[in-house]
Amino acid sequence: MEESSERTKLIEAVNEATRQQSTWTVMFHAAVANEIGLNITDHKCLDILLHQGPITAGKLAELTGLTTGAVTGVIDRLENAGYLRRERDPNDRRRVILQPLLDKAGEAMGPVFEHFQERFIPTLERYDDETLRRVLEFVGESIRFMQAEIQWLRNKNKP
């Protein structure tokens, strides 16, 4: 019985810690966005573009759950700030490909994330390889869980 109670407390503590981590991650990215002259939505859309590579506006809307009108605003602001360029799809001239401008994004965000990494990497280095593998597994499972929850929330009220 003692072990079960201890496990329950541990699960509750991890759940609370990940909740707090989520909050402070959002606050961190709001500060990063402010530092580079964007709002948090535009910053995270840029992050998606940097990781996904060139994609269409429709794909960005699909990934973010933003309306196409909202995505158009994001694209306009990112383009005006010099973080992306619209390019015609060579295979379908009606489609526009969003091309992230890596040099500009790196120039703006590089110093912020270099500062972060200088402080974060030593924290990771304190753990042995097996612990890091388990952390990586947990983070990967958390990402997949969040993606599934996003889909559930987006679809739950659809007819």
C-alpha positions in Angstrom: 0.0 0.0 0.0 2.9 2.4 0.8 4.4 1.9 -2.6 1.1 2.6 -4.3 0.7 5.8 -2.3 4.2 6.9 -3.1 3.7 6.1 -6.8 0.5 8.2 -6.8 2.3 11.1 -5.2 5.1 10.8 -7.8 2.7 10.7 -10.7 0.9 13.7 -9.3 4.2 15.6 -8.8 5.3 14.8 -12.4 1.9 15.9 -13.7 2.1 19.2 -11.8 5.7 19.7 -12.9 4.9 19.3 -16.6 1.9 21.7 -16.2 4.2 24.3 -14.7 6.8 23.6 -17.4 4.2 24.1 -20.1 3.2 27.5 -18.6 6.8 28.7 -18.3 7.6 27.4 -21.8 4.8 29.6 -23.2 6.1 32.5 -21.1 9.6 32.0 -22.4 8.5 31.9 -26.0 6.4 35.0 -25.5 9.6 36.8 -24.2 11.5 35.4 -27.2 8.8 36.6 -29.6 8.9 40.1 -28.0 12.7 40.1 -28.3 12.6 39.5 -32.0 9.7 41.8 -32.7 6.9 39.2 -33.1 3.8 38.1 -31.2 3.9 34.6 -29.8 1.7 33.1 -32.5 3.8 34.5 -35.3 7.0 33.3 -33.5 5.7 29.7 -33.2 4.4 29.7 -36.8 7.9 30.7 -37.8 9.3 27.9 -35.7 7.0 25.4 -37.5 8.2 26.8 -40.8 11.9 26.5 -39.7 11.3 22.8 -38.7 9.0 21.8 -41.5 10.7 23.6 -44.3 8.8 25.3 -47.1 5.1 24.5 -46.9 1.8 26.0 -48.2 -0.3 28.5 -46.2 -3.0 25.8 -46.1 -0.6 23.3 -44.5 0.4 26.0 -41.9 -3.3 26.5 -41.1 -3.8 22.8 -40.8 -0.8 22.4 -38.5 -1.7 25.3 -36.2 -5.5 25.1 -36.3 -5.6 28.8 -37.3 -8.1 30.0 -39.8 -6.9 30.7 -43.3 -7.6 34.4 -42.6 -5.5 34.3 -39.4 -2.7 32.5 -41.3 -2.7 35.2 -44.0 -2.1 37.8 -41.2 0.7 35.7 -39.8 2.3 35.3 -43.2 2.0 39.1 -43.9 3.6 40.0 -40.6 6.4 37.4 -41.0 7.1 38.5 -44.6 7.1 42.2 -43.5 9.5 41.4 -40.7 11.8 39.6 -43.3 11.4 36.1 -41.8 9.8 34.5 -44.9 9.2 34.9 -48.6 6.2 33.8 -50.6 7.1 31.7 -53.7 4.9 30.4 -56.4 4.7 26.6 -56.5 6.6 25.6 -59.7 4.1 22.7 -60.1 0.9 24.6 -59.5 1.1 28.4 -60.1 -2.1 28.9 -58.0 -0.3 27.7 -54.8 2.1 29.7 -52.8 4.9 28.1 -50.9 6.1 29.8 -47.7 9.9 29.9 -47.7 11.4 30.6 -44.3 14.4 32.9 -44.5 16.9 31.0 -42.4 19.6 33.7 -42.3 17.2 36.3 -40.9 15.7 33.9 -38.4 19.1 32.7 -37.3 20.3 36.3 -37.0 17.3 37.3 -34.8 16.9 34.1 -32.7 20.4 32.8 -32.6 21.7 34.9 -29.8 18.6 34.3 -27.7 18.8 30.5 -28.1 22.6 30.4 -27.7 22.2 32.1 -24.3 19.5 29.5 -23.4 21.7 26.6 -24.6 24.7 27.8 -22.6 22.6 27.4 -19.5 20.5 24.4 -20.4 23.2 22.0 -21.8 25.0 21.8 -18.5 21.8 20.7 -16.8 21.4 17.9 -19.3 25.1 16.9 -18.9 24.4 16.1 -15.3 22.4 13.0 -16.3 23.7 9.7 -17.4 22.9 8.3 -20.9 20.2 6.0 -19.7 18.4 8.8 -17.9 18.7 11.0 -21.0 17.2 8.2 -23.1 14.3 8.0 -20.8 13.8 11.8 -20.8 13.9 11.7 -24.6 11.3 8.9 -24.6 9.1 10.9 -22.2 9.4 14.1 -24.2 8.6 12.2 -27.5 5.6 10.5 -25.9 4.4 13.9 -24.5 4.7 15.5 -28.0 2.6 12.7 -29.5 0.1 12.9 -26.7 -0.3 16.7 -27.2 -0.7 16.3 -30.9 -3.5 13.8 -30.3 -5.2 16.0 -27.7 -5.0 18.9 -30.2 -6.8 16.8 -32.8 -9.4 15.7 -30.3 -10.1 19.3 -29.2 -10.4 20.5 -32.8 -12.7 17.6 -33.8 -14.9 17.1 -30.7 -17.5 19.7 -31.7 -17.5 19.1 -35.4 -20.7 17.6 -36.8 
